[in-house]
């Protein structure tokens, strides 16, 4: 069982470059999330999706876009990277229809923007 | 708004000591869910436990135990006879009803010294 898979694991970008992070889950989960983790800040929600074709903003959405064209995939895009977006990014998913479902996380993507 | 506070930024203990990680939450919800996650040095986030607000029973799982007290809005995590492998960052999280947004604390870094 792969669970939640994120690609790439590491990436270095120059300011102004763009990139897309891919998240794939094989658990047939309805809900998917993108978080960023910064020292002393915990996990902050960027965007989330409650089903195929739907997305919504989280706590820190500025500078990011997302798409959920297929149920199993959730893409996070950075159109013009900035040094403030240097962070570790985690994708997560959970079951639908239950509000107490724990999150299943990917292994993270470490992004550095120079 | 919901909030989760983990006031202990970092704790160091010597192996075999007991250690308690504090989690205090703020919520206006009468029904809610609380979680603990572990992030070992390898970086992945691992689900440990889920607790519903209407179930105040303490839970024990091996060397781990959780004390949920609604009167003090706390959901503390105790590791008995700590081991080096317990060294990790531990996150507490809250989930309210009708929302898909998990609110995370800033985490507590636990160092268990041999």
Interface residues (C-beta under 8 A of the other chain):
Chain A: X31 X33 X35 X40 X41 X42 X43 X44 X45 X48 X50 X58 X59 X88 X90 X92 X94 X99 X100 X102 X103 X104 X105 X107 X108
Chain B: X9 X33 X35 X37 X43 X44 X45 X46 X47 X50 X52 X91 X95 X96 X97 X98 X99 X100 X101 X102 X104 X105 X106 X107
